[in-house]
Structure formats: structure tokens, C-alpha cells
Amino acid sequence: MAGTADDAGKGLTVSRSGFAVIAGRPSVGKSTLLNRMIGRKISIVSDKVQTTRNRISGVLTKPPVQVVFIDTPGIHRPRHKLGEYMLAVAQRTLSEVDCVVFVVDGSGGPGPGDRYVADLLTRASSPVIVAVNKVDLLGRPAGRGPATVEGVVEAYSGLAPAKEVIPVSAVTGRNVERLIEVVSGLMPEGPMYYPEDMITDQPEQFIVKEIVREKILMFTREEVPHSVAVDIEEMVPRSDDLVYISATVYVERESQKGIVVGEGGRLLKEVGRLAREDIEALLGNRVYLDLWVKVKKDWRNRESVLRSFGYHPDA
């Protein structure tokens, strides 16, 4: 929850604050960039498209400025109701912020997906900064875009009406501080929205669900990653240092259930092991993680189910 200026800003002087949305097509590194700017992992990452499904806020407090960065689902033409929800989340967020960080993949060069997003941004009233990500990959033989930083900046300079085009690498951290500096300079006068030690406004249960889903994304391919949803059935302390968590992984078909469980349950056990390590680091407690897999047919096209999983425009 947001704090007031009085209870949030004790000991710190913040004179400017605001919101910056991180937007772009899928798989350009938006979540990795958010994690780099905040300095902690608060948004899951994978090599699968459409990994981010909700808007996720990361709070960066560097007096005299507090910036709330909002990671959004990759903007793409939707193919099902879940995709429609994700697009609605991204579009709504564009109209609610003080600045837009338009992230593009510099290693691939401008493409139709970038132009689709750029067209949406022409209707945004907030200033736009183009962050050309993945410049650490420039010059590789498999690269499809310009081979130099200068070339990639020139290639993206006319894509959107931007205040500045900044080449960055979310992986190495190159120029990320410069990006933060430019965004901070666009924040309006205002008080601190969140306490100084707060890095995200997401509840623990949401982050736990995302951690489990991230581990499944690591081991699955093709349509399975997109067909997975995770729901927390129970999350309660069992003792002073142990938290019991029961989570259900939902897929759309029986064949997908078999893939997620794996032969002899091995894949699900490995998902649970890796997820538990991250959850214990998050909570600072030992965790007993109970995972179940169930089938909920065609859930991505069922509005009532989407809402029950927290996927709706008002979430």
C-alpha cells in the first residue's frame, strides 16, 4: 500500500515523484531492465514471449526523487481473451503515467512489433524515452540489426517521438544509470508515494505465484508455458520459521498436465525445489511448498476463470 508523505518519507527528502511505464513488444527485456533499475528481482524473466501478464511496480527512491516503474505485458495483437486483457493493461497504464520508457531490442533492429507499439505511443500524452536494450549483443554474427551503438541509435531515432534515445544493456547494466537519471528528471513535484525501504507494491502471494510460474517456464516449450496459470490455495505459518504453501498449477489440456508433472513426477519436483529456494529468500523463512497440477480447459478464453486468476483490466 502507498504511504502518505508523513509516514513514508521519514528521514528522507523527496521533492519530486511520479510513475514511469516500461512498455514494448514481448521479449525485449522489459522485466530484466526493471529488475536492474530496482536492484532486486521483483519481476520474473524467461526466454518465452508474454512472460509478464500483470502490471508490476518497482519503487526506486533516490532522493530527491522517487520513481515508480511499472512493468507491463508485452504489447502485441491479442489472439485470446488473456491476450486482450494483457493489451488492455498495457494501454491503460500508458495513460496514467508521467513518462514512458519504450524498450526495444537493439540486437534485432526495428520490426513490425516495434512500429505497432510506436503507433500506440503517438496517442500517449506523456514524454517518451526510447531505451534500446541488448546493446551487449551488437556485432555478433547472428545479429540482424545494426552492428554499432551509433547505428542502432540512428535506426530507432525516428520510431517514436522521443525526448531521448538511450542505448542500454539490462544484463550488464550499461547506461542504466543514465536512463534512471533521464526518467528522474521528468518526474513532477510531489511527495513520496511509498516508504523508503519499499521496492514493490505486489503482495507476497502474487510474487510466490510468479516464482512458481517462472520455474515452469524454464522447463517447458511450445504452447505449454502460455497455458500455465498458478493459484495459491493456502499460505500460512506453521511455526516460527516455517511457512506452508499449497499452490495449484493449472493447464488447459491433459497432455499438458503430463508434461508439467514429468515422468515419475520429476519435473514438478524440480520446479518445486527451485521455487522453494527463491521463495525462502523472499520470505526469510523455511518453506514447505506443496504443488498440484490440474486441468482447466481453455481457461485463457474464459472470462470468469481469468478473473478468478486475477487477470482482468481492473486488477
N, C-alpha and C positions, 0 to 999 in steps of 0.2 A: 504494500500500500504506500501511497505517496505521503510524505510527511509535510508539515507546514514549514514556513520559513523559520519559525521559532524552534520547533523541536528537531528539525533536520539539520540546521546549519550551525549547531553549537561548535565553537572553536574555529570555524572557517568563515571566510568572507567570500560570498559568491554574489556578483553583481549582474551577471548575465547567465541565462539558462534557456534551454529550448530543446526541440526534438528534430532529429535528422533521420530520414528513412534511407535504408540501404536497399536499392532496387536494381533489377537487372533480369536478364533471361536466366533460365536454370543453368547450373553448373559453371558459373563464372567465378565462384569463390566468395560469395557474399558472407556466408556463415564463418568461414575461416578468417575473413577480414574483420568481422565483428569480434571474434574471439581474440584476435591480435590486438585490436584497439583497446579492448577492455582489460586484456592481460590475464584473462581466465577463460576456461572453456564453459560457455553458457549456451551455445547453440551447437547441435550435433552436426557432424560433417561426414560425407561419404562421397564415393565417386559416382553415385547414382543421381540421375536427374530428379528434381522435385523432392529432394530430401526434406527441405523446410516446408511445413504445411501451415503453421501458425505464425502470427507476428510475435517476435521475441525481442524484448527490450534489454539493452545493456546500458548501464549507467556509468558514465565516466565523469568523475569530479576532479578537476584540476583548477583550483582557484586562480583567477576569479570567475571561472566558467564551469557550469555543469551541462554536459550534453547527454541526452538520452537517445542512443542509437537504436533504431528499430529495424531488425532483420525481417524481411518479408519473403513469402514464397516466390520462387522464380516466375516471372511473368511470361505466360505462354497462352496459345489458343487452347481453351479447355476442350476435353474430349468426354468428360463425365461430370456428374454433379460435384464431386470432390474438386475437380479442376475449376469448376465455376466458382466454388467457394474460395479457393486459393486466389483466383484472379480478383474476386470482389474484395478480399482482404488487402491485397496489394494496392488496388485502385483507391480504396477508401483511405488508406494510410497516406497516399500521395497528397491528399487534400487537407491533411491535418497537421502538417509539419512545417518547420521553419527553413528546412534545407533538404535537398535530395542528393544523395550520393549514388550516382548512376555507375554501377560496376560493370565493366566489360572485360572480356578475355583477350588480352593483348597478344597472346601467342597464336590466336586464330584469325585475327583481323575481323573487321566489321562484317556482319552477316544479316540475313533477313530477321532473325530474332532480335538483334540489337536495334534494327530500324523500327520494328514493331513497338519496342519499349520506348524508343526515342519519340515516336509519334504520340504515344500516351503522355509523355513528359511535356510536349508542347502545350498541353492544357493545364499543366501544373503552374500555380501562381508563385511557388517558392523557387529560390535560386537553385540551379543545378550545378554540381561538380561532377565531372567525369573522372572516375578512378579506373585507370587502365591497369588491370591486375595481371599477374603472372608474367611480369617482365623478366623474371629469373629464367624463363623458358625461351627467351628470344635467341634466335641464331641456331637453334637445334635443327638437325637435318629434317625432322618430321614436321617442323613448324610450317603453318600455312599462311601466316601473316607477315608483316614487315619484320626485317631481321634486326633492326636497331631501335633503341628507345625513341630517338628523334622521329624515325619513320612511323612508329606506332602512334605517337602523339599526334603527328600530322594526319594519319589515317582516321583518327577518331575526333579530330577537332571540329569537323563540320557536322557531326552526327546529331548533336543536340545543342540548343542554345545554352552553352555552359559558361559559368564565370571563370572556370579554370579546368584544364585537363592535366591530371597528375598521374604519372606512371608509378605504380606501386607493386610490391610483392607481399601478399598476405603471409606467404610461407616464410620468407626471410626477414620481413619487417622493413624492407627498403621503402623509404619515403612515406611510411605510415604516419610518422610524427608530423610530417609536413601536411598530410591530409587532415589530421586532427586539428592542426593549427588553423588551416583554412576554414574548416567547419566551425570551429570555436569562434572565429571572427565574424561569423554570420548569425550567431545567437543573439536574440534581443535582450534588452534589460529585463531582469526578473529575478525572483528569489530561487533558492534551491528547492527542487521538487522532491528529492529523495535524500535520506540520511547519507552522510559522507562515506560510510562503510558499505553501502548497498551497491551491488553490481548488477542485479536483475530484479524485476518485479514478478518473475514467474514463481508460482508456488512449488514447493519441493516435489509434490506428487507429479506435476507436469514434467519436471526435469527427469524424474525417475522413469516415467513412461518413455520419454525421448531417448534416454540412455539405452533402455531395452531395445527400442526400435533400431537405434544406431547399430547395435551389435548384430541384429538380424540382417541389416543391410550389408554388413561386412561379408556374410557367408552365402547370400542368395543372389540370384541373377534373373535376367529377363523380366517377366511380369510380377514375380513373387514380391520383390521389395515394395512395389507400388500397391500391392494388395494387402499389406500388413497394417493393422492398427493395434494399439496396445491400450488396455484399460486397467487401472489399479482397482482391485476389488477390496483390498484391506491393507492398511499401513499403520501399524500400531507398535508401541514399545512393549517388549516382553520382559525386559529387565532394565537396569540402569544403563547397560551398554549394548543391548541387542534390540534391533528393530525388525519386526516380522512384516514382510511384504508379500502379498499374493497378487500376481498380475496375470491377466489373460491376454494372449496374443490371438488376434482374430485374422483369419484369411478368408478368401472368397470361395475356394473350392477344396474338396477332399484331397486332391492331388497336391495342392499347395501345403496342406497340413502335414502330409508325409515328408515333404521337403524340409519344412521348418523343424520338425521333430528330429529327422535324420535317422539313419539306420541304428537301431538299438537305443534311440534317444540321444545319440552322441552330439548332434549339432545343437540341440536345445540345451544340453548340459554345458557346452562350451559357451553359448550365448549367456547362460546364467552365471557362469564363472566370471566372464569378463565384465558383465553388467554389475555384478556384485562388487567387484573391485572399485569401479567408478562411483557407485552409489555410496559405498563406505567412505570414500574420500570426500564425497559431497556432504554426507550427514555427520561424519566424525564419530560414527558408531559401527559396531559389528552389525551385519545384516544377514538375515535368513530370507532368501529370495525363492519363492515358490512360483514356478511358471507353468501355465497351462496353455494349450492351443485348441481353439475352437473354430468352427466354420460358421460364417455369417454370409450367406450367399449374396453376391452382387452389392455389398454394403456401400461401395463408392457411389452408387446411383440411387440410394435410398435415403431420402432427406431425413426421416425420423431417426435412422441409425447414425447418420452423420452428426446430427445434433447431440445424440447421446454420447458420441465420442468427443464432443467439443468442437466439431468442425461446422461452424455456422458464422455468418458475417458479423454477428453481434458479440462473438466470443472474445 
